[in-house]
Amino acid sequence: DLAVQAHLHRVVGRVAHPKRRVARRLAGYLTRIGHGPATGLTDVYFGHTHEALTNFRHGGLAFHNCGAPLPGLEFRIIEVE
């Protein structure tokens, strides 16, 4: 609770999990398990890293994350058509 009140979660999240690094790791993981861009995959929806992303492009993929419903962080519901 103290970390959230001091907004430390915002700083730590961006330093420990920058969006480019997260996208690179997810793309690598998906490729290793046989679900990478070569299969026709175009969009990756994921959670757990508290930074909201919409259509962040990396390695031919678009990454989406709703963020986290914590004070001081962005959170939004991702609608898919």
C-alpha positions in Angstrom: 0.0 0.0 0.0 2.8 2.4 0.8 4.5 1.8 -2.6 1.2 2.6 -4.3 0.6 5.7 -2.2 4.1 6.9 -3.0 3.6 6.1 -6.7 6.6 3.8 -6.7 4.8 1.2 -8.8 4.7 3.7 -11.7 8.5 4.2 -11.7 9.4 0.6 -11.1 7.0 -0.7 -13.8 8.4 1.6 -16.4 12.0 0.8 -15.5 11.7 -2.9 -14.9 9.2 -3.6 -17.8 9.6 -1.0 -20.6 7.1 -1.7 -23.4 9.7 -2.5 -26.0 11.3 -5.1 -23.8 8.0 -6.6 -22.9 6.9 -6.8 -26.5 10.2 -8.4 -27.5 10.0 -11.0 -24.8 6.4 -11.8 -25.6 7.1 -12.1 -29.4 10.0 -14.4 -28.7 7.9 -16.6 -26.4 5.1 -16.8 -28.9 7.6 -17.8 -31.6 9.2 -20.5 -29.4 5.8 -22.1 -28.7 4.8 -22.1 -32.4 2.4 -19.1 -32.2 4.5 -16.3 -33.7 3.8 -13.9 -36.6 4.5 -16.7 -39.1 1.2 -18.3 -38.1 -0.7 -15.2 -39.1 -0.9 -13.7 -35.6 -1.3 -10.0 -35.7 -2.4 -8.9 -32.3 -1.3 -9.8 -28.8 -3.5 -9.1 -25.8 -1.8 -9.6 -22.4 -1.8 -8.4 -18.8 0.2 -8.3 -15.7 2.6 -5.5 -16.7 0.7 -2.5 -15.4 1.4 -0.1 -18.3 -1.6 0.4 -20.7 -0.8 -0.2 -24.3 -2.9 0.1 -27.4 -1.6 -0.9 -30.8 2.1 -0.8 -29.7 3.9 -2.2 -32.8 6.9 -4.4 -32.5 8.2 -7.2 -34.8 5.1 -7.2 -37.0 2.7 -7.5 -34.1 0.4 -5.1 -32.3 0.5 -5.4 -28.5 -2.4 -4.4 -26.2 -2.6 -4.3 -22.5 -5.4 -2.7 -20.4 -3.1 -1.4 -17.7 -4.0 -1.7 -14.0 -6.8 -0.3 -11.9 -4.4 1.2 -9.4 -4.2 4.8 -8.2 -2.0 6.8 -10.5 -1.9 4.2 -13.3 -3.9 4.3 -16.6 -6.5 1.6 -17.0 -9.0 1.1 -19.8 -11.1 -1.7 -21.0 -9.9 -3.0 -24.4 -12.8 -3.5 -26.9 -12.3 -5.9 -29.7 -14.5 -6.0 -32.7 
